[in-house]
Amino acid sequence: MTDITATLKQAHVELWAFREEMADVWPTLDTYLSLQCAVCEAAEALDAWIRMTYPWMARNRDRLNGEDAVLDELADCAMMLLTAVGPGINIDEMMTGHKWLNWAPFIEHFIIDSGQLLRDYFDDNDTVLDCLMLIWNISCYPGMDLLPRLQARYARIRAKQRPNTVQDAYRRNAEKYARQLGQPYAPNATQPDDDRMVTNYDIEAERLAWGTDTL
């Protein structure tokens, strides 16, 4: 078993563990929709590569640029390809007798190959092998450390889809505290269970009660 095969096996295990963990807030897509999303991510990787390679081009600059952007988009593509592969496969068995070359010199070739998945989906039964071939290529992209890159993407999705409610409570109270600096009885920013809304009426009532015009 090659190191890349081991990487694919671990990536497959971790992806489906994450899918199971997040199923209630981040539903798993079916195979064809996963393939469609993988093609979208591949195109975004090409977009990021163009921005990095031709910085003089007059393109919208709001998106992330540079090598990290390319690697992140390729990792997202791998995530969707692993989803299309499905949970119940034996990577060792699928990879027996198959070994692909490292990353092709042109990222455009990868985009063409990923788009081919959509055309071939209804024509043959090699979708899983095709997906594994593309994930293999992604893992060989210069600068790609696939497992940590995927784990970072999972952490990002987890933070977005299942935020930390305790941290959010502290943040909300800190914002309320900041609005009330200098006010009598300002809530303590370290108390996450204080959800009293501070309104202009509350502040005016306290100002009148204390008889001061300094607020």
WOQUILIN-V602965 format. One record per residue. RES is the residue in one letter. OMEGA is omega in whole degrees, -180 to 180 (NA if undefined). Layout:
RES & OMEGA
RES & OMEGA
This chain:
M & -180
T & 177
D & -179
I & 176
T & 177
A & 177
T & 179
L & 179
K & -179
Q & 179
A & 180
H & 179
V & -177
E & 179
L & -176
W & 171
A & 178
F & 177
R & 180
E & 179
E & -172
M & -171
A & -176
D & -178
V & -177
W & -171
P & 177
T & -180
L & 175
D & -172
T & -175
Y & 178
L & 176
S & 177
L & 178
Q & 179
C & 178
A & 178
V & 177
C & -180
E & 177
A & 178
A & 177
E & 175
A & 177
L & 178
D & 179
A & 179
W & 178
I & 179
R & -179
M & -173
T & -178
Y & -175
P & -179
W & -178
M & 180
A & 179
R & 177
N & -173
R & -176
D & -176
R & 179
L & 180
N & 174
G & -175
E & 180
D & 179
A & 178
V & -178
L & 179
D & -180
E & 177
L & 177
A & 176
D & 177
C & 178
A & 179
M & -179
M & 176
L & 177
L & 176
T & 179
A & 179
V & -179
G & -173
P & -168
G & 180
I & 176
N & -176
I & 180
D & -179
E & -180
M & -174
M & -180
T & 179
G & -179
H & 172
K & -176
W & 176
L & 176
N & -172
W & 175
A & -174
P & -177
F & -179
I & 179
E & 178
H & 179
F & 179
I & 179
I & -179
D & 180
S & 178
G & 179
Q & 180
L & -177
L & 180
R & -175
D & -172
Y & -176
F & -173
D & -177
D & -178
N & -176
D & -176
T & -178
V & -180
L & 178
D & 178
C & 180
L & 178
M & -179
L & 177
I & 175
W & 180
N & 179
I & -178
S & 180
C & -179
Y & -179
P & 179
G & -177
M & 168
D & -161
L & -175
L & 177
P & -180
R & 176
L & -180
Q & 177
A & 178
R & 177
Y & 180
A & 179
R & 179
I & -180
R & -180
A & -178
K & -174
Q & -179
R & -175
P & 179
N & -175
T & 179
V & 178
Q & 178
D & 179
A & 177
Y & -179
R & -180
R & 180
N & 177
A & 178
E & 178
K & 179
Y & 180
A & 180
R & -175
Q & -180
L & -179
G & -179
Q & 174
P & 176
Y & 176
A & -179
P & 180
N & -177
A & -180
T & 180
Q & -174
P & -176
D & 179
D & -178
D & -180
R & 179
M & 179
V & -180
T & 176
N & 179
Y & 179
D & -177
I & 180
E & 179
A & 179
E & 179
R & 179
L & -179
A & -179
W & 176
G & -180
T & 178
D & -175
T & -176
L & NA
